[in-house]
Every structure is written in structure tokens, then in C-alpha cells.
Amino acid sequence: MPPSVDAFTGGDACTGADGQPPLVNLLARAQASFVADFEARLRASEIDGLSLAHSTNVLRHLSEGPRRARDIVDRCGVTKQAVSQQIAHLERNGFVAVGRDEDDQRARIVSLTTKGECAQVVVGRLFTQVEHDWAERIGAESVAAVRQALTELLGEGTAC
């Protein structure tokens, strides 16, 4: 029996009509690989109670100082509920402190604790390690070319 044709790619489940793996599949697998590698390194690190989502959705937005929770939501592109849950988790685990904004008592201000600052350093180191290992596997020029191509494809506003 011949393999079935994928309606989206024009090929089978693993290749497109041109015989190449669909780009969307490669991008998804690359992201999953990066996340798995990063998460494994994070679990093996000295930091407990932290995930990639906490790092990318909340902690990275606090590197320049305290921010309103609403500003973090606006910057990270996930739901208010998801960010609120992540902030609550980070607060329970001692990574952030949450207080009221003196200018608007309805608003919450989120700031890093000393533990949160240390976590940012570890997370930065782990991101660098994963990228370095990828560069070792495929070459620094290839990593730079992928970064450049994706930046051009996604446009100027994709620096974050």
C-alpha cells in the first residue's frame, strides 16, 4: 500500500511534495530539542522551581528593574492568566517579590529578589551553553545563518 499523502505538505508525513522535510516540522522539532536540552540543564543546575517558560515569560523582562505585571504580559505574548500564574509561582519560590504600585494601587509591581538575580545568571549561562553546543554540532556559521535568516523572515521587531 502506498504511503498516504499529507494534505498540507503534498508529501507523506515526513516530507513535502519536493521530498524535503516541511519547514514547519523542522522548526517545531528544533524548538522542542532546544527546550528539552535547556530544561535538562536547568534541572541539573543549582536552581530549583524554575522552567524555561518562567525564564522567558517573566524573569527576562525584569533585567532592567521592576515592572508592572501588565507590562510583562504585554511584552511576552502569552495570556494574562498564564503570566499571573507564573508570577505567583516565582513569588512562592522566592525568585520575585510582588508589591503594589504607589502610583496606581490596582497595579502590581514585580521585582527580582537576590535569588531571582542569581537565576537570571544561571539561565543566561544555560542558553549560551545550548547555543554553543549547537554551534559545535553544525558550525558557528550555520547557527549565525539560521539566526539571520529567521530574523529577516520575522522582521525587525523580533529581537526579543
N, C-alpha and C positions, 0 to 999 in steps of 0.2 A: 504494500500500500504506500503511495507517495506521501511525503510529509504535507501537512496542511499548510495553506498559505495564510499568513498573517495579514489581516485587512489593513492594518496601519502601515506596515513596512513593505508589503508586497513580496516578502520572502517568507522563510519559515520563522519560528520563534526566536532564532538566534542570528539571523542575517536578513538584511534588506534585499530588495529586488536586485541590487548591484552586487550581492554576495558579501557585502561588508556588514559588520555588526552595526545596528542602528545607534546613532549618536546618543539618543536619549538613554538607551540601555547602558552605554559606556559611561556616560556622565553619572547616572544613578549608581552604578557599581563602583565607580571611582570614589564618589562621596561616601558610600557605605563602607568602603575599605578604609578611607581616611578616618571616619568616625570610629570604626571598630579599633583601629590601631591607636588612636588618641585615647579612647575610653580605656583600653587595656593598660596603657601607660599611666593614665590618671589613677586607676585602681591600684597600680603598683607603687604609686608615689606616696609621699607623706601626707597628702591631702585626702581627708575622708568627707563624704557627704556632698560631693560636687560632681556635676556631669558637664558634658560639652554644651548642652542647652543652657545650663546656668551660666557658663562662661561666656557664651556668645550672645545670649539674650540680655543678661544683666551686668555681670562683672565688667565686661569690656567697656561699657558705657559710663563707668564710674572712674575711669583712669584719670580724668581731668577734674575730678572733685564730685561732691554731692550733686544729685539731680532729683528733680521731681519724678515720681513714679510714672506719671503721664508722659514725660519726655522720653523715658526709657521705652515705653510702649510704642510711641511714635517712631523711635529710631530703629527698633528691632524687627518690626513687621510681623509680629505674632499677636494673638489676641490679648486684650487687657486681662482676661481671666488667667491665661497661661502665665503672663508676666507677674500678676499678683500672686499666683501660687508659687512661682519660682522665688520671688522676693521673700515670701513668708518662709519658705524652706531655707533660704540663705540666712535669714534672720535667726531662725531656730538653731541653725548650725554655727552661728557666730561669725559669718562672713560679712554681713552688712548690719547696719543699725538703721532703724526707721523712726523718723520723728515728724512732727508737724511743721509745715512751712509757716514761718512767722507772718509772712505777707498774706497768706491765704490758709486759714486753719483747716479748710477742707482738703487741702493738698498734702501729700506725704512726701517727705524728703528722704532719699535713700543715700547712705554714705558707706564707704568701705570701713571695716574695722581693721585692726592690725592683721588679724587672721586673713581677712579678705585681700589685703595688700600682698601678703605672702602667697596667697593662692594665685593672684594675678601673675606673679613672677613664675610660679611653677607652670601654670597654664601656658604662658608665653614660651617657656623653655620646651614644653612638650610639643607645641605647634611647630617650633623650629626643628625639633628632632625628627618629627614625622616628615616634614618637607625635606630635610637633609637626607633622610633615608630614601625618599622617593628620588631625589637628585642622584644619589649613589646608584640607584637601580636603573634609571633611564637617562641620566645625564643632566647636569645643571642647565644646559642649553635647552633641552626639551622641556624642563619644568618652566623655564622662563618663557618659552614659546607658547606653552599652554596658557600660562598666566596672561600673556599679552593678547593672545587670540580671544580668550574669554572676556578680557577687559574691553577689547574693541567690540566684540559681539554684543555685550551687555550695555555698553555706553559709559559715558563719563561718570555718572552718578553711582558707580558700582564699587567705589574704593572701599566701602565698609562691607 
